[in-house]
Amino acid sequence: MGWPVVIETESPAGTKEAAARLARMCAPGDAILLIGDLGAGKTAFAQGFAAALGVEGPVTSPTFALVRQYRCHGAGAVETLIHADVYRTGTVGEVVELALAELVEEGAIALIEWGDLAAAALGDDALDITLALSDRADLAHRTLSISGRGRWSGRADEVARALSAASAGAAS
């Protein structure tokens, strides 16, 4: 199997479960770029991702703060989740000033909403996740299209295996 890996979720809970499965296979230094229109499920994804890493408390979109850091209490090597929302940035230079690449060097993972705006500032190592609303009348249905580059480029099969169970259980 190659990129992209595409799955569908039937509910916000299904989107969170897919995110949790991906979080469990991430390591410090990983950058996950969430791409999609308003209401596509980026924040629901972030919530499931954070929960799987052992983040306690509410996880909300950092639209006005731009970057939030959460302590991870899971069993893995990830110590910190850097959750960014770069929607309000105007240029790649402003994204660079957030120093996201430097933050992930210290036991952290970066999860970046509106990641397509940040891609140029983060280099070649990223997992791009595009979330899209379905064309169906069911507004809870999402399609997630996932592609990796850099250190993710050879991991399509691993991502597909991790997500296959999430896709099967997404109707819950």
N, C-alpha and C positions, 0 to 999 in steps of 0.2 A: 504494500500500500504506500502511497505517496501523499503529498500535500495537494490540495487541502483535505483535512478531515472534516466532514460535515455531519452534524447531528441535529436533531430537532427535539425541542422540549415542549411539553404541553401546558406548563404552568410555571409560575415563579419558583415553586419548590423544585421543579425539575431543572431549572436553570441553576439554582443554588447547588443542587446535587452534582451537576456536571462541573461546576466551579470547584466544589470540594474535592472531586476526584483529581482534577488537574493540580490543585494545591498540594495534594499529597505526593506528587511526583516532582515538585519543584525543589530547587536547592538555592542556597544563598548566592546572590549575584544574578539571579534570573530577572528578566524584565518581561512583563506580560502587558501587552497593549490592547486595550478594549476599544473597539471601533464600532460606531453605530449611531443612528439618529437619536434624538430625544425620545425617551420612552422605550428604547429597544431592549432594556434589561441590564445595562451596564452596572448599575448600583446593586441590583439583585445578585448579579454575578459576584460582585465584590463582597457582598455579605456572606455568600456561601463559601467563597475562597477564604475569607478571614476566619470564619467559624472553624474551618478545617485546620487552620494553623493555630487554633487555641486562643484567638483574640477574644477578650471578654468585653462586654458592653456593646452599645450600638455602633454600627458602622454606617455612616451616611456619606453621601457624595461631598467631597471637599471643594465644592464649586467656588466658594468665596475665600476659603483659607488656602486654596490651591494644593497644599500638601498636608497630610496628616500621617503621623507615625503611630503604629500600634505595636505594643509588646506582644509577642507570641508566646503562648504557654504550652505549646504542643511538645511532642516527644522528639521532633526532628531538630535539625541543625539551624533552622531559620529562627532568628532571634527577634526580627523586626519586620513588620509589613509597612512599606511605604506606599500610601494610597494617595494618588495625585489625580487632579482633574485639571487639565490644561485648556479647557474650553475658553476661558477668559484671557488666555495669553494671545498676544497679537503676532508674535514672530517666533522663529526658531531660537533666536537669541534670548528671548525671554524664557523659553523652556530650558535652555542651557543654564541660565542664571539660577534656576531652581536646584541645580547640582544633583539631579536624580541619579545620574550614572555614578557619582561619587558615593552617594548614600547607600547604594546596593553593594558596595565593596566591603561593608562591615557586617556580615551576617544577615543581610536583609534581602527581601524580594521587593521589587517595584511593581505595582499594579496601577496602570495609568489609564484613566478614562479619557476619551477623545485621543487615544494613542496615535492615531494617524498624524496628528499635529506634532507629536513628540518624536516620531520615528527617526527623523534626521539627526536629532540631538543625542540619541542613545546608541548609535552604532549598529553593528550587524547582528548582535545577539539578542533576538527577541522572539517571543511567541505572539503572533498577531491573532486576535480573536474578533471576528466581525459578527455582531449580533444584529439580526434583522427581524422585524415583525413579519408575520405570515401574511399572505394575501387572503387568507381565510377570514371569515367573519369573527372567529375566535381570537380575541385580542391578547390572550395569554400565550398563544403559540409562538415560539421563536425558532429561528434557524441560526445555528452557530457554525461558522466556517472558520477553521483554525489552520494556520500555516506557520511553520517555523523557519527561522533562518539562523545562520551562524551556528552556535552550539546546539541549537534545536534542529538543525537541518536533517539529521539522520534519525530523528526520534518519532517520525510519523506513526510507525507501527505501535510503539509504546503508548502514544497519545490515544490512538484509536482503540487499543485494548482497554485502557483506563476509562474511556468514555462509553464503550459499548454497553457496560452495565448501567451507566447513567441514562443512556438513551432508552434502554429497555424499561427502566423504572420511571421514565420522565412523565408518564401519564398520571402519576399520583398527585 
